[in-house]
Amino acid sequence: MILNMGPQHPSTHGVLRLKIHTDGEVVSKIEPVLGYLHRCFEKHSENLPYEQIVPFTDRCDYLASMHMNHAFS
């Protein structure tokens, strides 16, 4: 059986998922799946000029918002 176990805190939704393979009650394998936190950044940016896109970049990756701002500017 394969169980999906995700993070419990709402701010970490989508970032990490654990695929737990079980054989009865014994855990036989755990696969960490590092995900992409989708924030609809591309859709918001389609019809905006470049100067208005930069403030959205700190919402792309809440763990490294300064780096995202630096990469886009």
N, C-alpha and C positions, 0 to 999 in steps of 0.2 A: 504494500500500500504506500502511496506517496501522499504526504501531508504538506500543506503549505503553511508556513508560520511566518508572519510578518512582524514588523515593529508595533509596539503597543502605544507609543506616544504619537499624537496626531501630527506633530511637526516633522516626524521622520517617515511619513507615509510615502511609499514607493521607492525609498532609497535602498532598502535591504529586504530580501526575502530569503527564507531558508526552505529548501526543498528537502524534506525529511523522508527517507526511505526506511520503511519498517518491515520487519518479518515477524508478524505476531505483535508481541509487546517489546521486541528488541529493535533498537535503532541500528540499522546496518550501514547507513551512509547519510551524510548531510552535505548538501550542495548549497553554498552561499551564492545568491544571485544578486549582484549589484546592479541596481536599476537606474533608469534615467528619470529624474523628477520632472515631469512635463508640466510646464506653466503656460502653455499657449503663446510663448514668446514670438514664434514665427508669425502666427496669425495676427498678433497685435502690431507687429512691425511692418506688415505688408504695405500699408497705406500711410505710413508716417515718414516725415523727413528724418534724415540721419540724426539731427540734433535732438529730436524727441525720443529716439530709441535708447540713448545712453542711460537715462534714469531707470529703464526697465531691466538693465543688465544686472543690477544688484539683487534682483529677485530670481534670476536664473539659478544661481547656486547659493543658497543661504549660508553655506559653510565657508565659502571663499568669495564673498561679494566684492571685496576690493579688487581681487584678481580679475573678476569678470568685467568690472568697470575699466580696468587698465587695458584689458585685451581688446575691448570694443572702441576705446577712445584713442 
